[in-house]
């Protein structure tokens, strides 16, 4: 993937609120872009594969999910291999309206309800 092609076809999808930050999600030709504002007026951008929401919905519909559970039972290390890849995929799900972040936690892990 080339950096200059990252924002081709990008349009705003929605926002997901984390514990400390807000995550803005855009859909582009390369997949979903998760933008996170930093304190120094810069942004962090992560790319989530376009397949991720479908895989999460198909596998975990109606269930509560943490990033650890998604990585272990998602059966797609190419999509959810790292903890941040799994977390960003869940933020995309929230922005799309396919999940919501619960106030309740499972240990220290954030808990998401997949619709």
C-alpha positions in Angstrom: 0.0 0.0 0.0 1.3 3.4 -1.0 0.9 6.3 1.4 -0.2 8.6 -1.4 -3.1 6.2 -2.2 -4.2 6.0 1.5 -7.0 8.6 1.3 -8.3 7.8 -2.2 -12.1 7.5 -2.1 -12.2 8.3 1.7 -15.4 9.3 3.3 -16.4 9.7 6.9 -18.2 6.8 8.5 -18.5 7.7 12.2 -16.9 8.0 15.5 -16.1 5.7 18.4 -15.4 6.8 21.9 -12.6 5.0 23.7 -11.7 5.4 27.4 -9.4 8.4 26.8 -9.7 9.3 23.1 -12.1 9.6 20.3 -11.6 7.6 17.1 -12.7 8.9 13.8 -13.4 6.2 11.1 -13.2 6.8 7.3 -13.9 4.2 4.6 -11.4 4.4 1.7 -10.3 2.3 -1.2 -7.7 0.5 1.0 -10.1 -0.3 3.8 -11.1 1.6 6.9 -8.9 4.4 8.3 -9.0 4.9 12.0 -7.7 8.4 12.9 -6.8 9.2 16.5 -6.0 12.8 17.5 -2.9 13.2 19.6 -2.3 15.9 22.2 0.2 17.7 20.0 -2.2 18.5 17.2 -1.1 15.5 15.1 -3.0 12.3 14.2 -2.3 8.6 14.3 -3.7 6.6 11.4 -4.4 2.8 11.4 -5.7 0.8 8.5 -8.3 -1.9 9.1 -9.0 -4.4 6.4 -12.4 -4.0 4.7 -13.2 -7.7 5.6 -12.9 -7.2 9.4 -16.4 -6.0 10.2 -18.0 -8.8 8.2 -15.8 -11.4 9.9 -16.5 -10.0 13.4 -20.3 -9.9 12.8 -20.4 -13.3 11.3 -18.4 -14.9 14.1 -19.6 -13.0 17.2 -23.1 -11.6 16.4 -25.0 -11.2 19.7 -22.0 -11.8 21.9 -19.8 -9.7 24.1 -16.3 -9.4 22.9 -12.8 -8.3 24.1 -9.7 -7.8 22.0 -8.2 -10.9 23.5 -11.2 -13.0 22.7 -11.3 -11.6 19.1 -7.6 -12.5 18.6 -8.0 -16.0 20.0 -11.3 -17.0 18.4 -11.4 -14.8 15.4 -9.4 -17.3 13.5 -7.9 -14.6 11.3 -4.4 -13.7 12.4 -4.0 -11.7 9.2 -6.8 -9.4 10.4 -6.6 -9.5 14.2 -2.9 -10.5 14.8 -1.9 -7.7 17.1 -3.9 -6.3 20.1 -4.1 -2.9 18.4 -5.4 -4.4 15.1 -8.2 -6.1 17.1 -9.0 -3.0 19.0 -9.1 -0.8 15.8 -11.4 -3.4 14.2 -13.8 -3.1 17.2 -13.7 0.7 16.9 -14.7 0.4 13.3 -17.6 -1.8 14.3 -18.8 0.9 16.8 -18.5 3.6 14.2 -20.5 1.5 11.7 -23.2 0.9 14.3 -22.6 -2.8 14.4 -21.3 -2.8 18.0 -21.3 -0.7 21.1 -18.7 -0.2 23.8 -20.0 -1.3 27.2 -19.2 0.6 30.4 -18.7 -2.7 32.1 -15.2 -4.3 31.8 -13.9 -7.8 31.9 -10.9 -7.5 34.1 -8.9 -4.6 32.6 -10.2 -5.3 29.1 -12.9 -3.1 27.4 -16.0 -5.0 26.5 -18.0 -4.6 23.3 -21.4 -5.9 22.4 -21.7 -7.1 18.8 -25.1 -6.4 17.2 
